[in-house]
């Protein structure tokens, strides 16, 4: 996954910078959402990763998504097709959204816990993560009973694993080394 993100990063950065320059972040976001969803379809994905001519692959995606494409986003799709990177559109979208949040000085933070957290606990987590990241955070809470107890906090490349499952896994790795 990290390799795909690394490959997708220049495309996402170029798209974001262009969208900011043209004051069209919302339309670029809408275009990336649609093209990303289309590229996730199994049949389309097989075409995107096939040995078909790049023009044919690009034109297929352009024809499907023509309602949200303008001249610039069409060129973006063609460039990604030439480099055989259209299958990375979901990662480009993820990074584009992260750039949007960074621009707004806000971070999406996933909080995965073994049980539902109280408002007080969520406030403490929010304050601690805001302090660490130096930006406002938006918590997305999920419950995963397999954690046994505790929680995992994820945002960008940062992961804080304070779960019993995580501790057991680290203990297992230490004992096996």
Residue pairs with C-beta under 8 A, 6 or more apart in sequence:
4 88
4 91
5 91
5 94
5 95
7 85
7 88
7 91
8 85
8 88
8 91
8 92
8 94
8 95
9 95
11 76
11 80
11 85
11 88
11 92
12 91
12 92
12 93
12 94
12 95
12 96
12 99
13 95
13 99
14 76
15 28
15 32
15 76
15 92
15 96
16 25
16 28
16 95
16 96
16 99
16 100
18 28
18 72
18 76
19 25
19 27
19 28
19 29
19 96
20 103
22 72
25 100
27 68
27 70
27 73
28 73
28 96
29 96
29 97
29 100
30 68
31 65
31 68
31 69
31 73
32 89
32 92
32 93
32 96
33 93
34 65
34 68
35 61
35 65
35 68
35 77
35 89
36 89
36 90
36 92
36 93
38 44
38 61
38 64
38 65
39 45
39 48
39 61
39 86
39 87
39 89
39 90
40 90
44 60
44 61
44 64
45 87
47 57
47 60
48 57
48 61
48 86
48 87
49 84
49 87
50 57
54 81
54 82
54 84
55 78
55 81
57 81
57 86
58 77
58 78
58 80
58 81
58 82
58 86
61 77
61 81
61 86
62 69
62 74
62 77
62 78
65 77
69 77
77 86
80 86
80 88
80 89
80 92
98 108
98 156
101 107
101 108
105 135
105 136
106 135
106 136
106 137
106 138
107 129
107 133
107 135
107 136
107 137
107 138
107 155
107 156
108 137
108 138
108 140
108 155
109 125
109 126
109 129
109 137
109 138
109 139
109 140
109 153
109 154
109 155
110 140
110 142
110 152
110 153
110 154
110 155
111 117
111 122
111 125
111 139
111 140
111 141
111 142
111 151
111 152
111 153
112 141
112 142
112 143
112 144
112 147
112 151
112 152
112 153
112 154
112 163
113 141
113 142
113 143
113 144
113 147
113 150
113 151
113 152
114 143
114 144
114 145
114 147
114 148
114 149
114 150
114 151
114 163
114 164
115 143
115 145
115 149
116 141
116 143
117 125
117 141
117 151
122 139
122 141
125 139
125 151
125 153
126 137
126 139
129 137
129 153
129 155
130 136
130 137
132 158
133 155
133 158
137 155
146 165
147 163
147 164
147 165
147 166
148 163
148 164
148 165
148 168
149 163
149 164
150 162
150 163
150 164
150 165
150 166
150 167
151 162
151 163
152 159
152 160
152 161
152 162
152 163
152 166
153 159
153 160
153 162
154 160
161 167
